[in-house]
Amino acid sequence: METLCRTAKQGRRPDVAYLTPELLPQSGNFRAFSQGFPLIAEVASPEDSAEELFAKAQEYLESGCQEIWLLFPEARLVFVNAGQGWRLFNANEVVNTQTILAGFSVAVSELLA
């Protein structure tokens, strides 16, 4: 199900988002979230510009998102920002969460397979 999240500027539908159990509505079913999800991932498509994706990521961070992942499958790169600046992970590295889902990690090559 695609769920809309509100940023300071507009409603957006992230490619992938994680919501902590504490923030999940009791019904477990909702169509809109009043803030940015704690963890969001956006996957670049050939039509996306990197500048647009980084601008979208900044919008998410300014709206309550605590950690954002930008995945660039063609370049085999993952950028992660948890409010402290961007970290770059290459295809031969393991990317891990910085603040949300402590202990979660995945090889970039597996993530982008």
N, C-alpha and C positions, 0 to 999 in steps of 0.2 A: 504494500500500500504506500502510495506517495503521500507524505505529510508535509504540509506547508509550515515553514517556520518564519517568524517575523524578525526582520532585521530593523535597524534604525531607519532604513530607507524604504523597504518594501517587503513583500512576501516572497520567499524563495523555496525551491524544492531541491535540497542537496541530493547528489547522486547516492551517497551512503551517509547514514548518521547513526550515532549511538546515543541512547537516552538512558541515564542511570535509573535504577529501580525506584529511587526516592522521588524522581521527577515524573514517573509514569502515572498517568491518571488512574484512579482506582478501577475504572471500567476497562482499562487496557486498550481502549479503542478511541482514537481521536483523529481529526482531520487537520488540525492546525495546532501549532505550538507557539506560545506567546513570546518566545525568545529564540536565540540561536541554540541549537543542540550543543551539548558539551563537547562532542567529538564529531567532526564532519570530514568527509573525504569527497573530493571532486576529481573526476577522471577526465583528462583532456581528450577531446576528440580532434580529428584532423581540422575541423572547422573552427575550433577554439583558438584564440590568441592567448599567449602566455600572459600578456599584460591584463587582459580581461579576467583571467582566472585568478591572478594575484590580487586584483582589485576586489573581486568577489570574496576572496579569502579575508582580506582586510575588513570588508563589510561584516562578515561573519564574526570575526574577532571583536569588532567594536560593538557587537550585539549580543554578547554573552557566551559565544563559543570559546571554549578553553583550549582547544587543540584542533588544528586543521591540517589535513594531508592533501597535497596536490599530487596526483599520479599522472605521469607522462609516459604512457605505454610505448610509444614509438621511440622515444629517446632512452627508455629503460631507466627513468629517474623518478624519485619520490622526494618531494620537499615537505618538511614538517615544521609547523610553527605552533608553539604553545605559549605565545606572548613574549618570548625572549629573543625573537629573531628566527630566521630561517635556517634549518639544517638540511643538508643535501645528502641523499643516500643513493648510491649507484647500484647497478645490477648485481654486483658481486658482494653486496653488503646485506646486513640484517637491519631492518627498520623496527624501532620499538616505540611504544607510546611514551610520551613525555610526562603527562599529568593524569590522563584518564586511562582506565583499564591497566593499572599497574601490573607490570610483568608480561604484558602481551608483546610479542615480537613475531616477525615473519620475514623470511628472505625476500628481498625485492624481486628476485627472479621468479619466485613462486607467486607473489602478489600480482605481478604483471603478466603471468602466464595465460 
